[in-house]
Amino acid sequence: MAKHAVLSSGAKMWRCLPCVKSELRLDLTLACGQSFRWRETAEGHWTGVMGGRVWTLTQTDDSLWYHVYKNQDNRGEECDRKRKAGVAFQVENKPEKRSRVAVKEEEKPVAVTIGQDTEEEEETLRDYFQLNVKLVDLYREWGAADPHFRRIADIFTGVRMLRQDPTECLFSFICTSNNHISRIQGMVERLCQTLGAPLCQLDQASYYNFPSLSALADNSVEACLRDLGFGYRARFLQQSAKQILDTHGLQWLEGLRSAPYLQARDALRTLPGVGTKVADCVCLMSLDKAAAVPIDTHVWQIAKRDYNYTSGTAQKSITDKLHRDIGDFFRKLWGPYAGWAQSVSVIDEYLSACFCHVSYGLSAITTECFHPL
């Protein structure tokens, strides 16, 4: 059985990109509630699914190292090609034709072979972490404009926003309502195991691609996901996928990348289970809207405590107007990448809420403490 790759076992099977930790901290970026499919499979090694393939990432002081596992039957690669072409990957067997037992038999993970260094893999990695954005320069600008940010910047360096697949990001965040990260991770994993195509097996862990819109929209999905513990979210997942396919088409979500921020956010809010915060998260983390600032009670608390924000203090809940006003306040303070800056402040807030000293590092913090960004 293939095993999770570890850099210390031999760097010859790995590839790397120049990337200092001030530009990217894997532990902070992958575990802070942006994506829910990365796991620390060895100390400092993170394994997850990206672009229809399974990756293990690690880093040294000046390099980002990556190892890609490829399927022998190339189903993962085919999915990646279709995704980039704007065509949903079709699962061979729809949910209503697959019993629980049948799923386990017909989706046995295939053997894997070592990935070869390709320009496509490097480009996928650069795109996912948005490495074209110079984070050190942004930190300097935010620190100059914001004394509070300047105080925490040296502790929480290298926090980047991911550029995720819009379908995965949207349907993952529909699962976040009244939830915490560890439970969301379990739900997303069960979603992929049940409706996604198998990619590979490493040690005792099986990896699956994220389900296509067609698989999510199937009429049997709601009942299936309720059986898996999704509760009321099961209906939102199935109905949102169906609405996208019936009303907009397969390429609609990726097309929102070229729409203005508010237009994209309002379009997402028409979907079942998508409120303003979820829409802002999807805009920020998959639709290229760097100015989107997801607002919840934690961010409101930050605004009042650390920035003397007084508007709406008599209110008990966040209205649309208060959401807009707080977002505009931070956009004026931090500029066009306000959503990136907010992610750093949110990490600081959540660690403080857990009563954990920052010197412990993120690996010492249980994900029960975190809410998604």
Beta strands, then each sheet from edge to edge (+ up, - down):
strand 1: 15-18
strand 2: 39-42
strand 3: 45-50
strand 4: 53-59
strand 5: 63-71
strand 6: 112-114
strand 7: 198-202
strand 8: 205-208
sheet 1: 1+ 5- 4+ 3- 2+
sheet 2: 1+ 5- 6+
sheet 3: 7+ 8-
end
